[in-house]
Amino acid sequence: MVWLIVARAVQGIGGGGIIQIVQVVISDVVSLENRGKYIGFIGATWGIASVTGPLLGGVSGMHSTHTIRDLFPHRYSLTTYLGDGVSSSTCTSAGPYSPTHLLTIL
């Protein structure tokens, strides 16, 4: 039980750090006029995901006779495929860290 508490604490610190890094990057890259819009998009995404994620997970766990291996039969998760798409799109002539390129990702 102690290990579970420690792991959840590390997870919370990491999640909070990721949220703050996103806020810092947005404030660094986006102009002051558009900053509120992008912060609003991130907040809306976080709010929707916080509600729908656990609900869909609970429904799929309660009403399914399948195991997790039946639901995800492939070897790689969806985030692996999405990560490959993002990493291949970041190789542009403008460079992966240019402000205009970061805005196209957002």
BELMO-V735723 format. One record per backbone hydrogen bond with DSSP energy under -0.5 kcal/mol. CO is the residue of the C=O (numbers start at 1). NH is the residue of the N-H. E is the energy in kcal/mol with one decimal. If there is no record, write none. Layout:
# BELMO-V735723
CO_NH_E ; CO_NH_E
This chain:
# BELMO-V735723
1_5_-1.9 ; 2_6_-2.5 ; 3_7_-2.7 ; 4_8_-2.3 ; 5_9_-1.9 ; 6_10_-2.3 ; 7_11_-2.3 ; 8_12_-2.4 ; 9_13_-2.3 ; 10_14_-2.5 ; 11_15_-2.7 ; 12_16_-2.4 ; 13_17_-2.1 ; 14_18_-2.2 ; 15_19_-2.1 ; 16_20_-2.0 ; 17_21_-2.3 ; 18_22_-2.1 ; 19_23_-1.9 ; 20_24_-2.4 ; 21_25_-2.7 ; 22_26_-2.5 ; 23_27_-2.4 ; 24_28_-1.6 ; 25_29_-2.5 ; 26_30_-2.5 ; 31_35_-1.1 ; 32_36_-0.5 ; 34_38_-1.8 ; 35_39_-2.6 ; 36_40_-2.2 ; 37_41_-2.1 ; 38_42_-2.2 ; 39_43_-2.4 ; 40_44_-2.7 ; 41_45_-2.5 ; 42_46_-2.4 ; 43_47_-2.5 ; 44_48_-2.7 ; 45_49_-2.4 ; 46_50_-2.1 ; 47_51_-1.2 ; 48_52_-2.9 ; 49_53_-1.7 ; 51_55_-1.3 ; 52_56_-2.9 ; 53_57_-2.4 ; 54_58_-2.5 ; 55_59_-2.5 ; 56_60_-2.6 ; 57_61_-1.7 ; 58_62_-2.4 ; 59_63_-2.5 ; 67_70_-0.5 ; 67_71_-1.7 ; 68_72_-2.0 ; 77_80_-0.6 ; 77_81_-1.2 ; 78_82_-2.5 ; 79_83_-2.6 ; 80_84_-2.0 ; 81_85_-1.8 ; 82_86_-2.3 ; 83_87_-2.6 ; 84_88_-2.0 ; 85_89_-1.4 ; 86_90_-1.0 ; 88_91_-0.6 ; 90_92_-1.6 ; 92_95_-1.0 ; 95_98_-1.1 ; 98_102_-2.2 ; 99_103_-1.7 ; 100_104_-1.2 ; 101_105_-1.3 ; 102_106_-1.6
